């Protein structure tokens, strides 16, 4: 079983739609969690950190459930520019980040 | 602005050539840098952890004699793909540990390597 698992998609949604991505991690010692965005042929860029209390940044909301080892990302009012691959990322402390395979989102006009 | 600079961004060369990729931290010291490889439609795969002043730590299945890593200064790590073959064609990305808990890693722009 992979340490970080995501639904690869693709998710094809119309502009304005709300879309949710899920991610599970297997290592209970994981300490911090992030969502990265990666555009085609580009490097990953940090979208937001994920906290147990849940956090929101504009149209993006991230949630963490440590008991279930589950992370989510909700995107409201999708824009064409949101089309990308969204990577669920886990940090176990003084070790390299562990990346999920990514979930591909296409927002359609 | 960019905090990690990676060069070159694109390389096309013949089979058997050795290719060097540079990763520089800008305005901060990076004692640890990471090298990743990403094949099309695949996830980022960590190849090795580069430690300043000491030998790199390679992930299982990565040939250390083929992928030479040098981290001779606090701002520069290099990855050399020796005697590259078409199967080495990939997207190579470096990163450095961030300076705050909210910015875990800074990534370079990546190097697209195509071996003919």
Backbone of each chain as ProteinMPNN parsed JSONL, in Angstrom:
{"seq_chain_A": "XXXXXXXXXXXXXXXXXXXXXXXXXXXXXXXXXXXXXXXXXXXXXXXXXXXXXXXXXXXXXXXXXXXXXXXXXXXXXXXXXXXXXXXXXXXXXXXXXXXXXXXXXXXXX", "coords_chain_A": {"N_chain_A": [[0.858, -1.195, 0.0], [0.584, 2.218, -0.857], [2.147, 5.031, 0.719], [0.876, 7.492, 0.665], [-2.21, 8.056, -0.65], [-4.219, 8.891, -3.406], [-7.141, 9.682, -5.311], [-6.73, 9.403, -8.684], [-8.212, 10.71, -10.605], [-9.232, 11.684, -13.96], [-10.867, 14.696, -12.8], [-13.437, 16.241, -14.26], [-14.924, 19.227, -14.451], [-17.504, 21.757, -14.64], [-17.073, 25.314, -15.035], [-17.413, 27.216, -12.076], [-18.337, 25.182, -10.518], [-18.292, 23.146, -7.516], [-15.715, 21.243, -6.168], [-14.29, 18.323, -4.706], [-11.402, 16.86, -3.286], [-9.896, 13.889, -2.127], [-7.671, 12.303, 0.21], [-5.626, 9.791, 1.591], [-3.45, 8.738, 4.204], [-0.889, 6.508, 5.333], [0.948, 6.348, 7.391], [0.968, 6.785, 10.705], [2.636, 8.366, 12.142], [3.002, 10.667, 10.81], [3.458, 14.164, 10.543], [2.935, 16.737, 9.518], [0.974, 18.328, 6.952], [0.122, 18.908, 3.547], [-1.211, 20.596, 0.678], [-0.213, 20.605, -2.62], [0.084, 22.233, -5.768], [0.425, 21.291, -9.124], [1.251, 22.296, -12.27], [1.134, 21.365, -15.727], [4.195, 20.045, -16.776], [5.615, 21.611, -15.03], [7.122, 22.736, -11.908], [6.089, 21.552, -8.619], [3.949, 23.584, -6.608], [3.396, 25.105, -3.49], [0.166, 25.016, -2.248], [-1.514, 25.107, 0.04], [-1.187, 24.675, 3.6], [-2.343, 22.052, 5.793], [-4.483, 21.816, 8.495], [-5.599, 20.39, 11.613], [-7.781, 21.71, 12.6], [-8.966, 22.593, 10.417], [-8.717, 24.689, 7.578], [-8.982, 27.668, 5.636], [-8.591, 29.273, 2.524], [-9.476, 31.709, 0.728], [-11.186, 30.485, -1.989], [-10.559, 27.937, -1.393], [-10.597, 25.161, 0.759], [-9.204, 23.257, 3.305], [-9.05, 20.16, 5.01], [-8.245, 18.096, 7.817], [-8.261, 14.888, 9.151], [-7.097, 13.303, 11.69], [-7.621, 10.957, 13.087], [-8.819, 9.289, 11.238], [-6.91, 9.396, 9.368], [-6.96, 11.028, 7.08], [-7.252, 13.386, 4.496], [-8.532, 16.345, 3.031], [-9.469, 18.422, 0.235], [-11.251, 21.178, -0.754], [-12.632, 22.881, -3.418], [-14.216, 25.747, -4.235], [-16.515, 27.385, -6.511], [-15.186, 26.928, -9.066], [-12.534, 27.862, -11.239], [-11.295, 28.336, -14.586], [-8.576, 28.523, -14.466], [-7.928, 26.934, -12.37], [-7.402, 24.441, -13.236], [-5.299, 21.752, -13.035], [-2.865, 19.539, -11.543], [-3.37, 18.21, -8.393], [-1.554, 17.726, -5.543], [-1.308, 15.671, -2.775], [0.448, 15.924, 0.184], [2.728, 14.719, 2.599], [4.459, 15.138, 5.641], [6.874, 13.612, 7.541], [8.471, 14.561, 9.496], [11.847, 14.881, 10.164], [12.457, 13.991, 7.539], [12.358, 13.441, 3.995], [9.666, 15.001, 2.132], [6.628, 13.242, 1.454], [4.965, 12.408, -1.395], [1.711, 12.226, -2.816], [0.253, 10.629, -5.69], [-1.22, 12.419, -7.074], [-4.091, 14.307, -8.122], [-5.898, 14.864, -10.938], [-7.345, 17.783, -12.219], [-9.692, 19.171, -14.382], [-11.115, 22.079, -15.41], [-13.904, 23.119, -17.077], [-15.062, 25.319, -19.588]], "CA_chain_A": [[0.0, 0.0, 0.0], [1.363, 3.434, -0.916], [2.032, 5.797, 1.952], [-0.113, 8.541, 0.434], [-3.057, 7.612, -1.767], [-5.2, 9.837, -3.914], [-7.877, 9.321, -6.514], [-6.002, 10.118, -9.744], [-9.095, 11.454, -11.498], [-9.39, 13.135, -13.861], [-12.128, 15.317, -12.458], [-13.812, 17.234, -15.276], [-16.046, 19.953, -13.868], [-17.769, 23.04, -15.31], [-16.759, 26.527, -14.274], [-18.382, 27.533, -11.03], [-18.679, 23.996, -9.72], [-17.513, 22.825, -6.317], [-15.102, 19.925, -6.327], [-13.564, 17.894, -3.505], [-10.404, 15.808, -3.451], [-9.594, 13.175, -0.894], [-6.34, 11.717, 0.307], [-5.394, 9.056, 2.835], [-2.041, 8.431, 4.458], [-0.821, 5.281, 6.118], [1.884, 6.439, 8.505], [0.356, 7.576, 11.784], [3.638, 9.283, 12.689], [3.055, 11.864, 9.963], [3.335, 15.329, 11.412], [2.317, 17.892, 8.87], [0.274, 17.933, 5.731], [0.039, 20.033, 2.613], [-1.664, 20.406, -0.698], [0.571, 21.297, -3.634], [-0.5, 22.262, -7.104], [1.426, 21.148, -10.165], [0.811, 22.482, -13.639], [1.807, 20.461, -16.66], [5.599, 20.329, -17.08], [6.129, 22.621, -14.104], [7.418, 22.213, -10.583], [4.977, 21.693, -7.671], [3.924, 24.82, -5.809], [2.571, 24.954, -2.295], [-1.155, 25.641, -2.293], [-1.835, 25.431, 1.418], [-0.969, 23.683, 4.643], [-3.595, 21.48, 6.267], [-4.491, 21.732, 9.951], [-6.698, 19.599, 12.178], [-8.944, 22.572, 12.815], [-9.469, 23.001, 9.111], [-8.309, 26.048, 7.216], [-9.583, 28.173, 4.409], [-7.844, 30.33, 1.85], [-10.308, 32.087, -0.404], [-12.108, 29.449, -2.458], [-9.978, 26.636, -1.049], [-10.717, 24.735, 2.151], [-8.528, 21.984, 3.568], [-9.426, 19.522, 6.277], [-7.432, 16.954, 8.232], [-8.831, 14.025, 10.179], [-5.975, 12.455, 12.111], [-8.104, 9.641, 13.516], [-9.061, 8.494, 10.031], [-5.745, 9.58, 8.499], [-7.67, 11.456, 5.878], [-7.076, 14.804, 4.195], [-9.387, 16.733, 1.916], [-9.358, 19.765, -0.331], [-12.492, 21.584, -1.395], [-12.49, 24.079, -4.242], [-15.53, 26.306, -4.574], [-16.561, 28.32, -7.628], [-14.008, 26.579, -9.857], [-12.128, 28.709, -12.368], [-10.505, 27.635, -15.6], [-7.172, 28.536, -14.027], [-7.714, 25.918, -11.33], [-7.035, 23.184, -13.906], [-3.935, 21.378, -12.652], [-2.824, 18.326, -10.729], [-3.28, 18.567, -6.977], [-0.762, 16.712, -4.857], [-1.417, 15.549, -1.328], [1.835, 15.763, 0.631], [2.83, 14.422, 4.021], [5.79, 15.309, 6.208], [7.036, 12.771, 8.73], [9.463, 15.15, 10.392], [13.141, 15.117, 9.534], [12.603, 13.116, 6.379], [11.793, 14.137, 2.826], [8.223, 14.968, 1.952], [6.077, 12.105, 0.712], [3.962, 12.932, -2.314], [0.756, 11.367, -3.477], [0.398, 10.602, -7.142], [-1.875, 13.597, -7.62], [-5.437, 14.229, -8.686], [-5.961, 15.801, -12.054], [-8.586, 18.552, -12.337], [-9.913, 19.993, -15.579], [-12.297, 22.925, -15.31], [-14.327, 23.318, -18.459], [-15.909, 26.508, -19.789]], "C_chain_A": [[0.891, 1.241, 0.0], [1.119, 4.254, 0.343], [0.993, 6.916, 1.838], [-0.919, 8.148, -0.808], [-4.077, 8.685, -2.123], [-5.939, 9.224, -5.09], [-7.233, 10.088, -7.665], [-6.886, 10.973, -10.648], [-9.014, 10.898, -12.916], [-10.802, 13.546, -13.421], [-12.368, 16.398, -13.515], [-15.057, 17.953, -14.781], [-16.26, 21.255, -14.629], [-17.32, 24.193, -14.419], [-17.842, 26.796, -13.246], [-18.732, 26.366, -10.132], [-17.82, 23.937, -8.456], [-16.982, 21.411, -6.477], [-14.284, 19.602, -5.086], [-12.611, 16.763, -3.842], [-10.127, 15.182, -2.093], [-8.217, 12.544, -0.957], [-6.256, 10.942, 1.613], [-3.898, 8.792, 2.97], [-1.957, 7.279, 5.443], [0.059, 5.383, 7.361], [1.338, 7.36, 9.594], [1.345, 8.54, 12.429], [3.763, 10.557, 11.863], [2.713, 13.092, 10.793], [2.651, 16.519, 10.762], [1.908, 17.524, 7.452], [0.064, 19.154, 4.851], [-0.681, 19.609, 1.343], [-0.756, 21.249, -1.596], [-0.202, 21.251, -4.94], [0.639, 22.127, -8.1], [0.775, 21.316, -11.525], [1.663, 21.611, -14.55], [3.237, 20.94, -16.946], [6.187, 21.442, -16.211], [6.433, 21.973, -12.752], [6.194, 22.359, -9.675], [5.089, 23.011, -6.908], [2.964, 24.639, -4.641], [1.264, 25.715, -2.443], [-1.554, 26.059, -0.879], [-1.431, 24.305, 2.348], [-2.333, 23.192, 5.11], [-3.513, 21.281, 7.767], [-5.708, 20.964, 10.429], [-7.96, 20.43, 12.35], [-9.587, 22.981, 11.5], [-9.019, 24.414, 8.8], [-8.798, 26.38, 5.822], [-8.717, 29.271, 3.837], [-8.636, 30.685, 0.599], [-11.28, 30.974, -0.768], [-11.671, 28.042, -2.048], [-10.124, 26.363, 0.445], [-10.059, 23.375, 2.311], [-8.927, 21.467, 4.937], [-8.503, 18.343, 6.542], [-8.18, 16.189, 9.308], [-7.751, 13.024, 10.579], [-6.441, 11.054, 12.495], [-8.297, 8.722, 12.315], [-7.884, 8.551, 9.057], [-6.207, 9.969, 7.095], [-7.53, 12.976, 5.724], [-7.984, 15.149, 3.02], [-9.081, 18.149, 1.462], [-10.643, 20.055, -1.076], [-12.222, 22.867, -2.173], [-13.893, 24.537, -4.629], [-15.403, 27.223, -5.776], [-15.348, 28.13, -8.545], [-13.796, 27.54, -11.021], [-11.348, 27.861, -13.364], [-9.045, 27.499, -15.153], [-6.886, 27.543, -12.907], [-7.301, 24.576, -11.94], [-5.561, 22.892, -13.644], [-4.006, 20.005, -11.994], [-2.58, 18.743, -9.285], [-2.648, 17.418, -6.21], [-0.983, 16.791, -3.356], [-0.025, 15.191, -0.795], [1.89, 15.641, 2.145], [4.276, 14.572, 4.47], [5.883, 14.493, 7.492], [8.077, 13.334, 9.69], [10.751, 15.372, 9.64], [13.42, 14.134, 8.406], [12.023, 13.863, 5.185], [10.272, 14.047, 2.798], [7.817, 13.724, 1.166], [4.91, 12.616, -0.116], [2.986, 11.852, -2.738], [0.938, 11.477, -4.982], [-0.297, 11.792, -7.791], [-3.251, 13.295, -8.168], [-5.542, 15.3, -9.749], [-7.34, 16.46, -12.138], [-8.597, 19.31, -13.654], [-11.204, 20.757, -15.383], [-12.649, 23.364, -16.718], [-15.255, 24.51, -18.555], [-17.327, 26.122, -20.181]], "O_chain_A": [[1.849, 1.313, 0.77], [0.051, 4.191, 0.953], [0.315, 7.241, 2.812], [-0.356, 7.937, -1.882], [-4.703, 9.294, -1.256], [-5.414, 8.348, -5.778], [-7.193, 11.318, -7.625], [-6.397, 11.845, -11.366], [-8.742, 9.706, -13.065], [-11.78, 12.833, -13.647], [-11.593, 17.345, -13.638], [-16.13, 17.355, -14.7], [-15.318, 21.803, -15.2], [-17.207, 24.049, -13.202], [-19.032, 26.626, -13.512], [-19.361, 26.55, -9.09], [-16.779, 24.584, -8.351], [-17.71, 20.5, -6.872], [-13.665, 20.482, -4.488], [-12.952, 15.836, -4.576], [-10.124, 15.853, -1.061], [-7.675, 12.289, -2.033], [-6.767, 11.397, 2.637], [-3.183, 8.644, 1.979], [-2.839, 7.095, 6.281], [-0.08, 4.581, 8.284], [1.261, 8.575, 9.408], [0.945, 9.431, 13.179], [4.56, 11.434, 12.198], [1.808, 13.07, 11.627], [1.872, 17.223, 11.405], [2.405, 16.573, 6.849], [-0.141, 20.269, 5.332], [-0.744, 18.43, 0.995], [-0.559, 22.441, -1.363], [-1.018, 20.361, -5.181], [1.685, 22.758, -7.952], [-0.137, 20.573, -11.888], [2.759, 21.183, -14.189], [3.453, 22.095, -17.311], [7.131, 22.125, -16.609], [6.058, 20.831, -12.488], [5.342, 23.209, -9.935], [6.186, 23.481, -6.607], [1.87, 24.093, -4.789], [1.26, 26.913, -2.728], [-1.888, 27.218, -0.633], [-1.341, 23.143, 1.95], [-3.353, 23.832, 4.856], [-2.58, 20.649, 8.262], [-6.723, 20.893, 9.736], [-9.073, 19.913, 12.256], [-10.628, 23.637, 11.483], [-8.953, 25.251, 9.7], [-8.995, 25.515, 4.968], [-8.175, 30.099, 4.569], [-8.491, 30.053, -0.447], [-12.103, 30.569, 0.053], [-12.363, 27.068, -2.34], [-9.818, 27.213, 1.282], [-10.326, 22.452, 1.541], [-9.113, 22.228, 5.887], [-8.038, 17.679, 5.615], [-8.675, 16.78, 10.267], [-7.524, 12.028, 9.892], [-5.734, 10.075, 12.256], [-7.98, 7.533, 12.367], [-7.864, 7.843, 8.05], [-5.885, 9.328, 6.094], [-7.669, 13.735, 6.683], [-8.178, 14.332, 2.12], [-8.515, 18.956, 2.199], [-11.072, 19.275, -1.926], [-11.651, 23.819, -1.641], [-14.65, 23.804, -5.266], [-14.334, 27.773, -6.04], [-14.58, 29.065, -8.769], [-14.739, 27.966, -11.688], [-10.813, 26.807, -13.021], [-8.381, 26.499, -15.428], [-5.73, 27.336, -12.537], [-6.89, 23.671, -11.214], [-4.688, 23.688, -13.989], [-5.072, 19.395, -11.903], [-1.684, 19.537, -9.0], [-3.141, 16.29, -6.227], [-0.856, 17.855, -2.75], [0.602, 14.251, -1.283], [1.199, 16.355, 2.873], [5.202, 14.178, 3.76], [5.08, 14.66, 8.41], [8.514, 12.636, 10.606], [10.747, 15.992, 8.576], [14.489, 13.528, 8.338], [11.271, 14.821, 5.361], [9.676, 13.133, 3.368], [8.568, 13.227, 0.326], [3.969, 13.198, 0.425], [3.373, 10.711, -2.989], [1.689, 12.321, -5.473], [0.004, 12.137, -8.933], [-3.538, 12.184, -8.615], [-5.306, 16.482, -9.497], [-8.367, 15.782, -12.13], [-7.639, 20.002, -13.998], [-12.266, 20.16, -15.209], [-11.82, 23.904, -17.451], [-16.131, 24.695, -17.71], [-18.17, 26.995, -20.389]]}, "seq_chain_B": "XXXXXXXXXXXXXXXXXXXXXXXXXXXXXXXXXXXXXXXXXXXXXXXXXXXXXXXXXXXXXXXXXXXXXXXXXXXXXXXXXXXXXXXXXXXXXXXXXXXXXXXXXXXXXXXXXXXX", "coords_chain_B": {"N_chain_B": [[9.556, 35.88, -5.371], [11.749, 33.494, -7.026], [13.232, 31.057, -4.955], [14.791, 28.913, -5.179], [16.935, 28.003, -7.653], [17.152, 26.319, -10.687], [19.114, 24.735, -13.125], [20.128, 23.389, -16.275], [16.951, 24.265, -17.813], [16.004, 22.722, -19.81], [17.145, 19.965, -21.604], [18.502, 18.383, -24.383], [20.04, 15.594, -25.61], [22.504, 13.305, -26.966], [22.473, 9.719, -26.674], [24.536, 8.278, -24.223], [25.848, 10.492, -23.416], [26.939, 12.558, -20.69], [25.154, 14.411, -18.318], [24.88, 17.395, -16.53], [23.09, 18.806, -13.87], [22.204, 21.722, -12.178], [21.429, 22.963, -8.936], [20.499, 25.644, -7.103], [20.319, 27.415, -4.05], [18.846, 30.455, -3.316], [19.752, 33.308, -1.622], [19.57, 31.978, 0.805], [20.848, 29.436, 2.996], [21.198, 26.063, 2.254], [21.406, 23.201, 3.785], [20.478, 20.77, 3.247], [19.319, 19.244, 0.347], [16.999, 18.016, -2.077], [16.563, 15.571, -4.604], [14.369, 14.857, -7.2], [12.542, 12.751, -9.442], [10.343, 12.673, -12.176], [8.23, 10.872, -14.118], [6.145, 10.961, -17.079], [2.783, 11.549, -16.209], [3.102, 10.38, -13.769], [3.843, 10.19, -10.224], [5.881, 12.43, -8.251], [9.056, 11.157, -7.587], [11.271, 10.521, -5.072], [14.714, 10.66, -5.479], [17.19, 11.018, -4.226], [18.733, 12.288, -1.254], [20.51, 15.137, -0.724], [23.307, 16.08, 1.028], [25.083, 18.692, 2.425], [28.538, 18.705, 2.299], [28.815, 16.008, 2.809], [28.245, 12.533, 1.883], [25.651, 11.768, -0.451], [22.356, 10.516, 0.24], [20.841, 7.809, -1.102], [17.779, 6.7, -2.563], [16.134, 3.525, -2.49], [16.845, 1.473, -5.24], [17.86, 3.43, -6.863], [20.627, 4.145, -8.782], [23.665, 4.932, -7.507], [26.083, 5.306, -8.788], [25.389, 6.043, -11.249], [23.827, 8.284, -11.046], [25.235, 10.927, -10.052], [25.799, 12.846, -7.224], [26.672, 15.971, -5.973], [27.322, 18.071, -3.32], [28.742, 20.536, -2.605], [28.765, 23.043, -1.512], [26.943, 25.358, 0.604], [24.961, 26.399, -0.908], [24.67, 25.144, -3.305], [23.851, 22.297, -5.136], [24.597, 19.56, -7.21], [23.464, 17.394, -9.798], [24.554, 14.764, -11.659], [23.873, 13.015, -14.485], [25.16, 10.215, -15.573], [26.472, 8.887, -18.59], [23.99, 8.895, -20.077], [20.885, 7.375, -21.051], [18.093, 6.678, -23.281], [16.016, 5.817, -21.55], [16.457, 7.283, -19.318], [15.336, 9.658, -19.749], [13.391, 12.202, -18.51], [11.644, 14.256, -16.093], [13.415, 16.191, -14.002], [13.619, 17.335, -10.736], [14.712, 19.601, -8.274], [14.834, 20.343, -4.769], [14.819, 22.394, -1.817], [14.988, 22.458, 1.727], [12.559, 24.368, 3.381], [12.566, 27.519, 5.173], [10.746, 27.883, 7.087], [8.075, 26.412, 8.987], [5.749, 26.545, 7.609], [6.39, 26.55, 4.984], [7.39, 24.048, 3.61], [9.142, 22.941, 1.608], [11.128, 24.316, -0.966], [10.887, 24.4, -4.401], [12.886, 23.899, -7.315], [12.694, 24.988, -10.767], [12.724, 22.77, -12.318], [14.115, 20.333, -14.588], [13.908, 19.349, -17.833], [14.786, 16.467, -19.282], [15.831, 15.02, -22.222], [16.807, 12.221, -23.882], [18.242, 11.158, -26.788]], "CA_chain_B": [[10.509, 35.442, -6.386], [12.266, 32.141, -6.868], [14.214, 30.888, -3.902], [15.655, 27.835, -5.65], [17.161, 28.131, -9.081], [17.624, 25.071, -11.273], [19.615, 24.992, -14.478], [19.284, 24.044, -17.275], [15.539, 23.909, -17.755], [15.702, 21.752, -20.871], [18.345, 19.394, -22.208], [18.336, 17.298, -25.354], [21.381, 15.158, -25.994], [22.623, 11.951, -27.511], [22.707, 8.621, -25.743], [25.932, 8.127, -23.832], [26.328, 11.78, -22.892], [26.698, 12.845, -19.273], [24.454, 15.69, -18.186], [24.924, 17.945, -15.169], [21.997, 19.72, -13.513], [22.555, 22.487, -10.983], [20.344, 23.442, -8.085], [21.055, 26.66, -6.217], [19.432, 28.13, -3.142], [19.093, 31.889, -3.448], [19.559, 34.087, -0.4], [19.537, 31.198, 2.046], [21.724, 28.284, 2.968], [20.461, 24.801, 2.252], [22.28, 22.078, 4.127], [19.878, 19.582, 2.657], [18.529, 19.411, -0.872], [16.418, 16.751, -2.529], [16.431, 15.396, -6.049], [13.223, 14.042, -7.569], [12.341, 12.458, -10.856], [8.925, 12.478, -12.464], [7.898, 10.411, -15.457], [4.817, 11.472, -17.474], [1.577, 11.064, -15.527], [3.491, 9.681, -12.549], [4.11, 11.082, -9.105], [7.278, 12.75, -7.956], [9.742, 10.08, -6.872], [12.526, 10.975, -4.499], [15.875, 9.88, -5.9], [18.271, 11.078, -3.242], [18.851, 13.449, -0.376], [21.858, 15.676, -0.863], [23.735, 16.71, 2.266], [26.281, 19.501, 2.247], [29.759, 18.233, 2.927], [28.846, 14.555, 3.03], [27.692, 11.761, 0.766], [24.196, 11.781, -0.612], [21.61, 9.313, 0.616], [20.06, 7.421, -2.267], [16.611, 5.841, -2.329], [16.281, 2.165, -3.009], [16.646, 1.341, -6.681], [18.545, 4.504, -7.595], [22.053, 3.799, -8.887], [24.479, 6.082, -7.11], [27.175, 5.516, -9.73], [24.831, 6.627, -12.467], [23.317, 9.607, -10.68], [26.238, 11.448, -9.127], [25.354, 14.054, -6.55], [27.713, 16.708, -5.267], [26.759, 19.195, -2.565], [30.003, 21.039, -2.063], [28.587, 24.298, -0.789], [25.629, 25.49, 1.236], [23.974, 26.952, -1.841], [24.698, 24.467, -4.604], [23.909, 20.844, -5.277], [24.544, 19.171, -8.619], [23.14, 16.011, -10.139], [25.094, 14.397, -12.958], [23.389, 11.746, -15.038], [26.308, 9.737, -16.349], [26.177, 7.992, -19.711], [22.522, 8.863, -20.118], [20.218, 6.586, -22.085], [16.709, 7.148, -23.461], [15.15, 5.527, -20.396], [16.714, 8.308, -18.296], [14.563, 10.846, -20.106], [12.413, 12.444, -17.451], [11.617, 15.598, -15.514], [14.191, 16.133, -12.765], [13.337, 18.527, -9.932], [15.397, 19.665, -6.995], [14.182, 21.195, -3.778], [15.579, 22.648, -0.594], [14.116, 22.643, 2.884], [12.155, 25.736, 3.631], [13.073, 28.107, 6.419], [9.665, 27.959, 8.063], [7.252, 25.207, 8.986], [4.669, 26.708, 6.65], [6.928, 26.439, 3.641], [8.25, 22.894, 3.86], [10.211, 22.808, 0.628], [11.108, 25.192, -2.143], [11.277, 23.614, -5.565], [13.416, 24.518, -8.51], [11.766, 24.961, -11.894], [12.784, 21.467, -12.97], [14.899, 20.151, -15.811], [13.352, 18.304, -18.695], [15.897, 15.795, -19.942], [15.451, 14.13, -23.33], [17.967, 11.531, -24.429], [17.875, 10.623, -28.101]], "C_chain_B": [[11.033, 34.066, -6.073], [13.279, 32.098, -5.748], [15.16, 29.751, -4.222], [15.735, 27.942, -7.165], [17.733, 26.823, -9.624], [17.991, 25.333, -12.73], [20.307, 23.761, -15.024], [17.831, 23.611, -17.123], [15.194, 22.835, -18.77], [17.013, 21.265, -21.479], [17.941, 18.296, -23.18], [19.734, 16.876, -25.752], [21.372, 13.696, -26.425], [22.854, 10.929, -26.404], [24.202, 8.484, -25.464], [26.54, 9.391, -23.257], [26.063, 11.858, -21.391], [26.14, 14.254, -19.154], [24.495, 16.149, -16.731], [23.798, 18.944, -14.987], [22.369, 20.407, -12.209], [21.313, 22.954, -10.239], [20.95, 24.405, -7.064], [19.986, 27.241, -5.308], [19.834, 29.598, -3.189], [18.794, 32.568, -2.116], [19.314, 33.263, 0.857], [20.431, 29.978, 1.877], [20.917, 27.002, 3.107], [21.422, 23.656, 2.556], [21.765, 20.781, 3.527], [19.074, 19.953, 1.415], [18.054, 18.032, -1.312], [16.344, 16.744, -4.053], [15.3, 14.415, -6.318], [13.247, 13.789, -9.068], [10.848, 12.205, -11.06], [8.755, 12.069, -13.911], [6.488, 10.887, -15.783], [3.685, 10.76, -16.739], [1.907, 10.232, -14.291], [3.747, 10.696, -11.436], [5.596, 11.398, -9.023], [7.888, 11.599, -7.165], [11.07, 10.617, -6.368], [13.646, 10.055, -4.961], [16.926, 9.838, -4.792], [18.157, 12.347, -2.418], [20.304, 13.882, -0.393], [22.233, 16.452, 0.393], [25.053, 17.444, 2.046], [27.451, 18.908, 3.011], [29.812, 16.744, 3.204], [28.197, 13.847, 1.842], [26.166, 11.837, 0.742], [23.6, 10.455, -0.148], [20.661, 8.976, -0.518], [18.887, 6.533, -1.857], [16.865, 4.475, -2.98], [15.994, 2.138, -4.505], [17.298, 2.429, -7.503], [20.045, 4.222, -7.588], [22.915, 5.006, -8.567], [25.634, 6.339, -8.06], [26.68, 6.128, -11.036], [24.367, 8.054, -12.215], [24.231, 10.172, -9.582], [25.759, 12.764, -8.537], [26.515, 14.657, -5.789], [27.086, 17.915, -4.597], [27.911, 19.854, -1.822], [29.862, 22.358, -1.307], [27.172, 24.38, -0.239], [24.559, 26.038, 0.3], [23.905, 26.205, -3.165], [24.767, 22.96, -4.463], [23.825, 20.53, -6.766], [24.219, 17.684, -8.749], [23.71, 15.759, -11.525], [24.551, 13.031, -13.362], [24.488, 11.25, -15.967], [25.86, 8.754, -17.43], [24.657, 7.787, -19.85], [22.001, 8.05, -21.299], [18.767, 7.047, -22.2], [15.806, 6.893, -22.259], [15.388, 6.488, -19.229], [15.958, 9.597, -18.596], [13.446, 11.027, -19.096], [12.466, 13.921, -17.056], [12.316, 15.49, -14.161], [13.973, 17.45, -12.006], [14.141, 18.469, -8.636], [14.578, 20.513, -6.037], [15.104, 21.365, -2.585], [14.597, 22.842, 0.54], [13.81, 24.108, 3.085], [12.664, 26.229, 4.967], [11.965, 28.296, 7.438], [8.806, 26.713, 7.931], [6.117, 25.313, 7.961], [5.126, 26.663, 5.206], [7.909, 25.284, 3.659], [9.373, 22.717, 2.865], [10.014, 23.823, -0.484], [11.625, 24.389, -3.316], [11.938, 24.487, -6.626], [12.411, 24.364, -9.64], [11.756, 23.623, -12.621], [13.613, 21.494, -14.235], [14.283, 19.025, -16.619], [14.495, 17.718, -19.511], [15.367, 14.838, -21.0], [16.711, 13.532, -23.928], [17.545, 10.833, -25.724], [18.585, 9.303, -28.383]], "O_chain_B": [[10.797, 33.529, -4.991], [14.096, 33.008, -5.609], [16.219, 29.632, -3.606], [14.718, 27.968, -7.858], [18.695, 26.288, -9.072], [17.293, 26.039, -13.459], [21.038, 23.118, -14.271], [17.533, 22.681, -16.374], [14.205, 22.119, -18.612], [17.882, 22.065, -21.825], [17.155, 17.406, -22.855], [20.533, 17.706, -26.186], [20.388, 12.972, -26.271], [23.37, 11.255, -25.335], [25.023, 8.566, -26.377], [27.625, 9.358, -22.677], [25.089, 11.297, -20.889], [26.61, 15.176, -19.82], [24.182, 15.385, -15.818], [23.575, 19.813, -15.83], [22.796, 19.759, -11.253], [20.292, 23.292, -10.837], [21.804, 24.023, -6.265], [18.874, 27.527, -5.751], [21.016, 29.935, -3.109], [17.707, 32.413, -1.559], [18.89, 33.809, 1.875], [20.727, 29.551, 0.761], [20.057, 26.887, 3.98], [22.159, 23.203, 1.68], [22.515, 19.826, 3.326], [18.251, 20.868, 1.443], [18.646, 17.013, -0.955], [16.099, 17.768, -4.691], [15.255, 13.315, -5.767], [13.881, 14.509, -9.839], [10.186, 11.599, -10.219], [9.093, 12.823, -14.824], [5.711, 11.185, -14.876], [3.644, 9.532, -16.664], [1.071, 9.461, -13.821], [3.853, 11.898, -11.681], [6.437, 10.736, -9.632], [7.303, 11.126, -6.19], [11.89, 11.108, -7.144], [13.549, 8.833, -4.851], [17.472, 8.784, -4.465], [17.562, 13.339, -2.84], [21.209, 13.096, -0.113], [21.531, 17.39, 0.772], [26.017, 16.871, 1.539], [27.364, 18.644, 4.21], [30.784, 16.268, 3.79], [27.674, 14.482, 0.926], [25.505, 11.954, 1.774], [24.264, 9.418, -0.149], [19.781, 9.767, -0.856], [18.989, 5.726, -0.932], [17.691, 4.322, -3.88], [15.011, 2.715, -4.969], [17.289, 2.357, -8.732], [20.656, 4.08, -6.529], [22.888, 5.999, -9.294], [26.124, 7.465, -8.142], [27.462, 6.663, -11.823], [24.502, 8.923, -13.076], [24.038, 9.94, -8.388], [25.364, 13.678, -9.261], [27.239, 13.973, -5.066], [26.393, 18.697, -5.247], [28.041, 19.749, -0.603], [30.753, 22.739, -0.548], [26.312, 23.567, -0.579], [23.389, 26.129, 0.671], [23.153, 26.599, -4.057], [25.625, 22.42, -3.765], [23.066, 21.167, -7.496], [24.631, 16.852, -7.94], [23.376, 16.475, -12.47], [24.748, 12.033, -12.669], [24.708, 11.821, -17.034], [24.991, 7.91, -17.21], [24.139, 6.674, -19.754], [22.584, 8.038, -22.383], [18.265, 7.733, -21.309], [14.912, 7.693, -21.986], [14.618, 6.508, -18.269], [15.947, 10.519, -17.781], [12.654, 10.115, -18.857], [13.228, 14.711, -17.613], [11.852, 14.772, -13.276], [14.125, 18.535, -12.568], [14.235, 17.425, -7.99], [13.731, 21.303, -6.454], [16.037, 20.589, -2.375], [13.49, 23.338, 0.33], [14.682, 24.97, 2.974], [13.136, 25.447, 5.792], [12.206, 28.808, 8.531], [8.809, 26.046, 6.896], [5.591, 24.299, 7.502], [4.301, 26.734, 4.296], [9.121, 25.497, 3.715], [10.483, 22.365, 3.267], [8.892, 24.139, -0.881], [12.683, 23.767, -3.232], [11.59, 25.654, -6.803], [11.394, 23.687, -9.487], [10.879, 23.369, -13.447], [13.789, 22.536, -14.866], [14.156, 17.896, -16.146], [15.095, 18.406, -20.336], [14.558, 13.957, -20.71], [17.578, 14.254, -24.422], [16.614, 10.028, -25.74], [18.39, 8.713, -29.446]]}, "name": "protein", "num_of_chains": 2, "seq": "XXXXXXXXXXXXXXXXXXXXXXXXXXXXXXXXXXXXXXXXXXXXXXXXXXXXXXXXXXXXXXXXXXXXXXXXXXXXXXXXXXXXXXXXXXXXXXXXXXXXXXXXXXXXXXXXXXXXXXXXXXXXXXXXXXXXXXXXXXXXXXXXXXXXXXXXXXXXXXXXXXXXXXXXXXXXXXXXXXXXXXXXXXXXXXXXXXXXXXXXXXXXXXXXXXXXXXXXXXXXXXXXX"}
